[in-house]
Amino acid sequence: MAASKAQGSYLAVFWTAITVLCAGIAYFAEGFGKLVLVFGLAGVIISLVGFLKIKPLEGKTAGVTGIAAMKILGIAVALGGWFVTIAGLHLTTSTGGRLIFALVGIAVSLVGVLGVLPVAFGKSVAGKAQSSSFMAAKTTMEHSR
């Protein structure tokens, strides 16, 4: 997960701080929970600032940058699936109804993750074959070796 010592250190701080932050949220009603929440939030902020500080050391990112609007759409569709699931909890009290809402929510999330996001990053849709121009270029490169 981490390519350098600095990335590993900030990653460890981030995961520890996220855990502390979750504990602070869970025990927010108590006095100590508020203190734990503040420490967790401070740790997350420190790790994120550290990540931004070492970002220029990584160099240029390989690959296609992608279309920002498609990335946002993919994330929105994936999160929309979770909203469908949560809405099902509030709209119906029957187990069968909640199950249907949960399955529809999972399907919507999968469309976002496996359908929209790969296209946003210049890849083919998951489960579909690569385009013929990509295959032709790949075959040409293999034969030129």
N, C-alpha and C positions, 0 to 999 in steps of 0.2 A: 504494500500500500504506500510505502514511503520510499522515495528514491535516494534521499540523503538523510544525514543525521538530524538536520534542522527540521525537515519535514516530519520525521518520526517523532521528534520531541513535541512539536506543535500538535501532531495528531494525537499523541498520548494525553496532552493537556486538554485537547478538545473533547475526547471521549470521557475523560474523568470529569470535566466540567459539565458536560451534558448530563452525566449520571447524577452529579450533585444538584444540578438545576432541576431535574425531574424529582429528586427527593424533596427539594424545597417547595416545588409545586404541590406535591402530595401532602406535605405537612404544613402548608401555608397558614392554616388556622391557628397553629401554635406559634408561640413567640420564637422558638428556635428555628422553625421552618422558614420564617422570613429571613433570618440571618443566613441560613443555608442557601436560600434562593438568591440572595445578593452575591454570595461567594460563587455560586454556580454561574450566574450571569457575568460576573467579572472574569471568570476563567474562560468562558466562551468568547467574550470580547477580546481578551488577551490573545487567545489562540487564533482568532480570525485576523487580528492585526498582524500577528506573526506570519500567518499564511500570506497576507498581502505584501509583507516586507520581503519575504524570500521569493515571491513570484517572479521578479525580474531575473533572478539567478537561473531559472529553469530554461530560458531560451525560447525560441519560437516553437509553438505547438504544431505538431504534425497533423496533417489531415485537412479536410474541408471545414471552413468555418460554419457554414450552414446559414439558413435563413432565420433571422431572429423572430419574425412573426410566427413561423411554423413551430419554433421551439416553444414559444409562449402558448400557442394553440395546443400543442401536445401536452404540456404541463397542465393547462386548463382542463383538457378532456380527462386526463388521468385523475386530477383532483375532483372533477365533476362526478366521476364514478363513486368516489368516497362520499360526496354530498348526497348522491342518490341513496346510498346505503344508510347513511345517517338519517335522511329524511324519512326513510321507510320505518325507522324506529318510532318516529313521532306521528306518522300518518296512520299506522295500523297497530293494533294490539295482538292480532292473531299471529301465530307462529308461521303459518303458511304464507301469509302476506309479507312478513318480514324476510322470509327465505327468498321469496321472489324478488323483493327489492334488493337483497344482498347479491343475488345472482346477476341481476341487471347492472348493479353497481360495479361488480367485478368485470362484467363484459365491457362496460364503458371504459373502465380503467385500462383494460387490456388493449382496447382499440387505440387509446392514447399512447400507451407505452410501446406496443408492437406495430401499430399502424402509422401513427402521425410522427412520432419522434424519430424513427429511422429515416423517414423521408426528409425531415428537417436537417439531418446531418449528412445528407447526400447518399444514403444507403438505400438498398431496395427494401420494400416492406418485408417484414419477417415472414418466412414461409414461402416467399415468391422467388422465382429464379432471377439471377442477375440479368441485366439488359444485354441484348445481343452485341451491342458495340463494346461493352465491357468484356464480354467473353472473347470477342474477336481480338481485342487489344491484349488480353491475357494470353491467348493462344499464340499470337505473334511474338510476344516477349519470350514465351517458353521455347519457341523454336529458334529464336535468335541467340540462344546461349551456346 
